[in-house]
Amino acid sequence: MQPRLQHQQAQAATPAATITPTIDPLLRLPAVESAVALKRSAIYDGVRKGTFPKPVRIGGQAVAWRQSDVAAWINSRVEAA
C-alpha cells in the first residue's frame, strides 16, 4: 500500500498551471492597426516585404495575427530606434 500512497501524493503536488498550455491570443486587423499605429495597406505591404509578421488564416477569408508576433515586431522597432 505504501507505493500507491506515494504516487497519490506526487500527483497532488503537481500544480495545474504546469499542465495547462498557454494560448497565444489572436488579433484581428483593427486591433493590429491600433497596436502598431499603421493602416491596413502599410501592414500588408510589410507582410509582402517580409518586414511584418504574416497573419494566420482563421476562416475562409478571415485572418488574424498572433499577439506574440505583433509584440515582438513592436519590440524590434523600439530597439532599432
N, CA, C and O atoms as a DFTB+ gen file, in Angstrom:
324 C
 N C O
     1  1       0.807      -1.201       0.000
     2  2       0.000       0.000       0.000
     3  2       0.849       1.264       0.000
     4  3       0.400       2.307      -0.477
     5  1       1.998       1.194       0.496
     6  2       2.852       2.367       0.608
     7  2       3.171       3.003      -0.757
     8  3       3.064       4.224      -0.861
     9  1       3.560       2.249      -1.826
    10  2       3.857       2.881      -3.117
    11  2       2.663       3.634      -3.694
    12  3       2.844       4.683      -4.313
    13  1       1.472       3.135      -3.510
    14  2       0.283       3.814      -4.036
    15  2       0.080       5.163      -3.349
    16  3      -0.270       6.141      -4.009
    17  1       0.287       5.227      -2.072
    18  2       0.149       6.471      -1.333
    19  2       1.172       7.501      -1.811
    20  3       0.840       8.678      -1.953
    21  1       2.391       7.079      -2.056
    22  2       3.422       7.995      -2.547
    23  2       3.045       8.531      -3.921
    24  3       3.259       9.712      -4.194
    25  1       2.489       7.694      -4.790
    26  2       2.073       8.113      -6.129
    27  2       0.967       9.169      -6.042
    28  3       0.993      10.156      -6.777
    29  1      -0.003       8.965      -5.148
    30  2      -1.085       9.929      -4.981
    31  2      -0.554      11.258      -4.466
    32  3      -1.020      12.312      -4.900
    33  1       0.402      11.235      -3.557
    34  2       0.978      12.458      -3.031
    35  2       1.743      13.194      -4.119
    36  3       1.699      14.423      -4.173
    37  1       2.441      12.472      -4.984
    38  2       3.189      13.103      -6.076
    39  2       2.228      13.775      -7.052
    40  3       2.518      14.865      -7.545
    41  1       1.092      13.147      -7.340
    42  2       0.109      13.744      -8.228
    43  2      -0.483      15.010      -7.619
    44  3      -0.678      15.998      -8.326
    45  1      -0.763      14.996      -6.349
    46  2      -1.349      16.149      -5.684
    47  2      -0.378      17.323      -5.644
    48  3      -0.805      18.477      -5.610
    49  1       0.914      17.043      -5.648
    50  2       1.923      18.097      -5.565
    51  2       2.142      18.795      -6.906
    52  3       2.764      19.857      -6.943
    53  1       1.651      18.228      -8.003
    54  2       1.827      18.815      -9.327
    55  2       0.805      19.925      -9.525
    56  3      -0.394      19.652      -9.568
    57  1       1.260      21.191      -9.648
    58  2       0.297      22.276      -9.854
    59  2      -0.335      22.204     -11.235
    60  3       0.307      21.788     -12.200
    61  1      -1.584      22.607     -11.325
    62  2      -2.323      22.554     -12.590
    63  2      -1.722      23.492     -13.625
    64  3      -1.846      23.228     -14.821
    65  1      -1.074      24.579     -13.210
    66  2      -0.515      25.551     -14.148
    67  2       0.600      24.954     -14.992
    68  3       0.829      25.410     -16.112
    69  1       1.284      23.967     -14.492
    70  2       2.366      23.367     -15.267
    71  2       1.825      22.427     -16.331
    72  3       2.547      22.078     -17.266
    73  1       0.589      22.016     -16.211
    74  2      -0.007      21.086     -17.159
    75  2      -0.759      21.838     -18.254
    76  3      -0.751      21.411     -19.409
    77  1      -1.396      22.932     -17.916
    78  2      -2.223      23.690     -18.851
    79  2      -1.351      24.479     -19.822
    80  3      -0.522      25.275     -19.380
    81  1      -1.510      24.284     -21.137
    82  2      -0.724      25.067     -22.092
    83  2      -1.244      26.502     -22.176
    84  3      -2.419      26.769     -21.925
    85  1      -0.360      27.399     -22.528
    86  2      -0.790      28.779     -22.696
    87  2      -1.275      28.984     -24.123
    88  3      -0.798      28.330     -25.051
    89  1      -2.212      29.884     -24.289
    90  2      -2.784      30.164     -25.598
    91  2      -2.372      31.565     -26.010
    92  3      -2.548      32.523     -25.257
    93  1      -1.825      31.679     -27.208
    94  2      -1.416      32.971     -27.739
    95  2      -2.635      33.623     -28.384
    96  3      -3.123      33.126     -29.399
    97  1      -3.141      34.727     -27.823
    98  2      -4.331      35.359     -28.392
    99  2      -4.110      35.825     -29.829
   100  3      -2.998      36.179     -30.222
   101  1      -5.183      35.817     -30.593
   102  2      -5.137      36.285     -31.974
   103  2      -5.752      37.673     -32.056
   104  3      -6.771      37.948     -31.424
   105  1      -5.129      38.543     -32.835
   106  2      -5.606      39.909     -33.014
   107  2      -6.124      40.080     -34.431
   108  3      -5.446      39.720     -35.394
   109  1      -7.323      40.629     -34.559
   110  2      -7.859      40.946     -35.872
   111  2      -7.271      42.275     -36.339
   112  3      -6.647      42.987     -35.552
   113  1      -7.464      42.609     -37.597
   114  2      -6.837      43.779     -38.211
   115  2      -7.052      45.088     -37.444
   116  3      -6.083      45.820     -37.246
   117  1      -8.265      45.419     -37.005
   118  2      -8.416      46.689     -36.274
   119  2      -7.550      46.769     -35.009
   120  3      -7.024      47.834     -34.685
   121  1      -7.404      45.655     -34.302
   122  2      -6.571      45.638     -33.099
   123  2      -5.092      45.777     -33.455
   124  3      -4.334      46.427     -32.736
   125  1      -4.689      45.164     -34.566
   126  2      -3.291      45.278     -35.012
   127  2      -3.013      46.717     -35.440
   128  3      -1.983      47.289     -35.083
   129  1      -3.932      47.295     -36.201
   130  2      -3.758      48.693     -36.625
   131  2      -3.591      49.610     -35.420
   132  3      -2.741      50.501     -35.426
   133  1      -4.385      49.398     -34.408
   134  2      -4.317      50.215     -33.203
   135  2      -3.001      49.986     -32.452
   136  3      -2.399      50.937     -31.953
   137  1      -2.560      48.749     -32.373
   138  2      -1.352      48.414     -31.620
   139  2      -0.084      48.948     -32.278
   140  3       0.840      49.372     -31.585
   141  1      -0.030      48.933     -33.607
   142  2       1.207      49.315     -34.302
   143  2       1.145      50.685     -34.945
   144  3       2.134      51.149     -35.511
   145  1      -0.004      51.340     -34.866
   146  2      -0.187      52.684     -35.436
   147  2       0.096      52.723     -36.937
   148  3       0.676      53.682     -37.447
   149  1      -0.324      51.663     -37.635
   150  2      -0.244      51.605     -39.098
   151  2      -1.619      51.235     -39.629
   152  3      -2.436      50.650     -38.918
   153  1      -1.862      51.576     -40.866
   154  2      -3.119      51.220     -41.505
   155  2      -2.961      49.938     -42.310
   156  3      -1.853      49.429     -42.484
   157  1      -4.076      49.431     -42.791
   158  2      -4.141      48.154     -43.498
   159  2      -3.111      48.042     -44.612
   160  3      -2.395      47.044     -44.694
   161  1      -3.029      49.055     -45.471
   162  2      -2.130      48.966     -46.626
   163  2      -0.673      48.854     -46.187
   164  3       0.094      48.103     -46.790
   165  1      -0.280      49.589     -45.149
   166  2       1.104      49.530     -44.670
   167  2       1.402      48.183     -44.017
   168  3       2.505      47.656     -44.159
   169  1       0.429      47.624     -43.306
   170  2       0.611      46.315     -42.673
   171  2       0.796      45.242     -43.740
   172  3       1.735      44.449     -43.666
   173  1      -0.091      45.213     -44.731
   174  2       0.016      44.192     -45.771
   175  2       1.242      44.405     -46.665
   176  3       1.790      43.443     -47.202
   177  1       1.665      45.640     -46.823
   178  2       2.906      45.902     -47.553
   179  2       4.086      45.307     -46.786
   180  3       4.975      44.697     -47.381
   181  1       4.090      45.484     -45.471
   182  2       5.139      44.894     -44.640
   183  2       5.120      43.376     -44.672
   184  3       6.177      42.744     -44.676
   185  1       3.938      42.786     -44.696
   186  2       3.822      41.325     -44.801
   187  2       4.420      40.863     -46.121
   188  3       5.174      39.890     -46.162
   189  1       4.080      41.569     -47.208
   190  2       4.594      41.206     -48.540
   191  2       6.109      41.322     -48.608
   192  3       6.774      40.486     -49.220
   193  1       6.660      42.371     -47.972
   194  2       8.108      42.586     -47.988
   195  2       8.853      41.720     -46.970
   196  3      10.079      41.623     -47.009
   197  1       8.110      41.097     -46.068
   198  2       8.732      40.263     -45.043
   199  2       9.217      41.050     -43.835
   200  3      10.012      40.543     -43.044
   201  1       8.743      42.290     -43.687
   202  2       9.166      43.119     -42.563
   203  2       8.105      43.175     -41.458
   204  3       8.323      43.804     -40.423
   205  1       6.975      42.528     -41.670
   206  2       5.905      42.485     -40.676
   207  2       5.427      41.036     -40.591
   208  3       5.426      40.333     -41.602
   209  1       5.021      40.575     -39.406
   210  2       4.593      39.169     -39.267
   211  2       3.439      38.804     -40.199
   212  3       2.553      39.616     -40.467
   213  1       3.473      37.579     -40.678
   214  2       2.389      37.082     -41.526
   215  2       1.191      36.722     -40.657
   216  3       1.354      36.223     -39.544
   217  1      -0.002      36.972     -41.162
   218  2      -1.197      36.570     -40.408
   219  2      -1.435      35.068     -40.541
   220  3      -0.871      34.409     -41.414
   221  1      -2.277      34.548     -39.663
   222  2      -2.711      33.155     -39.760
   223  2      -4.162      33.144     -40.216
   224  3      -4.957      33.992     -39.812
   225  1      -4.493      32.193     -41.047
   226  2      -5.865      32.091     -41.557
   227  2      -6.738      31.451     -40.479
   228  3      -6.410      30.381     -39.965
   229  1      -7.834      32.095     -40.143
   230  2      -8.743      31.569     -39.124
   231  2     -10.102      31.207     -39.699
   232  3     -10.986      30.756     -38.970
   233  1     -10.273      31.398     -40.980
   234  2     -11.530      31.064     -41.645
   235  2     -11.350      31.172     -43.138
   236  3     -10.230      31.328     -43.623
   237  1     -12.430      31.092     -43.862
   238  2     -12.374      31.151     -45.316
   239  2     -11.648      32.380     -45.832
   240  3     -10.735      32.267     -46.650
   241  1     -12.040      33.535     -45.368
   242  2     -11.395      34.777     -45.795
   243  2     -10.900      35.597     -44.611
   244  3     -10.475      36.739     -44.787
   245  1     -10.949      35.039     -43.422
   246  2     -10.577      35.771     -42.211
   247  2      -9.147      35.434     -41.784
   248  3      -8.734      34.275     -41.807
   249  1      -8.406      36.465     -41.397
   250  2      -7.051      36.267     -40.889
   251  2      -6.902      37.020     -39.569
   252  3      -7.688      37.912     -39.248
   253  1      -5.889      36.643     -38.826
   254  2      -5.567      37.318     -37.570
   255  2      -4.070      37.166     -37.338
   256  3      -3.421      36.322     -37.957
   257  1      -3.539      37.967     -36.465
   258  2      -2.121      37.928     -36.130
   259  2      -1.959      37.424     -34.708
   260  3      -2.758      37.752     -33.831
   261  1      -0.908      36.614     -34.477
   262  2      -0.591      36.184     -33.119
   263  2      -0.127      37.396     -32.323
   264  3       0.700      38.174     -32.799
   265  1      -0.647      37.555     -31.134
   266  2      -0.287      38.686     -30.299
   267  2       1.214      38.695     -30.025
   268  3       1.823      39.765     -29.989
   269  1       1.817      37.532     -29.834
   270  2       3.249      37.471     -29.557
   271  2       4.073      37.939     -30.755
   272  3       5.121      38.560     -30.575
   273  1       3.613      37.649     -31.981
   274  2       4.330      38.105     -33.173
   275  2       4.271      39.628     -33.295
   276  3       5.267      40.271     -33.627
   277  1       3.102      40.193     -33.025
   278  2       2.946      41.653     -33.103
   279  2       3.783      42.326     -32.020
   280  3       4.438      43.337     -32.274
   281  1       3.761      41.761     -30.802
   282  2       4.553      42.326     -29.702
   283  2       6.045      42.255     -30.013
   284  3       6.779      43.200     -29.723
   285  1       6.507      41.146     -30.600
   286  2       7.915      41.018     -30.967
   287  2       8.291      42.047     -32.032
   288  3       9.379      42.620     -31.982
   289  1       7.399      42.285     -32.996
   290  2       7.652      43.284     -34.025
   291  2       7.752      44.677     -33.404
   292  3       8.647      45.450     -33.747
   293  1       6.842      44.992     -32.500
   294  2       6.886      46.302     -31.817
   295  2       8.195      46.441     -31.051
   296  3       8.849      47.481     -31.135
   297  1       8.583      45.421     -30.314
   298  2       9.835      45.469     -29.552
   299  2      11.051      45.637     -30.458
   300  3      11.996      46.341     -30.104
   301  1      11.030      44.996     -31.618
   302  2      12.163      45.142     -32.546
   303  2      12.243      46.555     -33.093
   304  3      13.335      47.067     -33.338
   305  1      11.097      47.186     -33.286
   306  2      11.074      48.572     -33.769
   307  2      11.591      49.536     -32.692
   308  3      12.287      50.504     -32.998
   309  1      11.246      49.263     -31.451
   310  2      11.696      50.102     -30.340
   311  2      13.202      49.986     -30.173
   312  3      13.884      50.983     -29.934
   313  1      13.727      48.756     -30.300
   314  2      15.173      48.534     -30.161
   315  2      15.937      49.179     -31.303
   316  3      17.059      49.647     -31.108
   317  1      15.346      49.212     -32.499
   318  2      16.023      49.780     -33.664
   319  2      16.051      51.306     -33.614
   320  3      16.897      51.934     -34.251
   321  1      15.140      51.897     -32.869
   322  2      15.060      53.370     -32.817
   323  2      16.130      53.992     -31.964
   324  3      16.181      55.215     -31.832
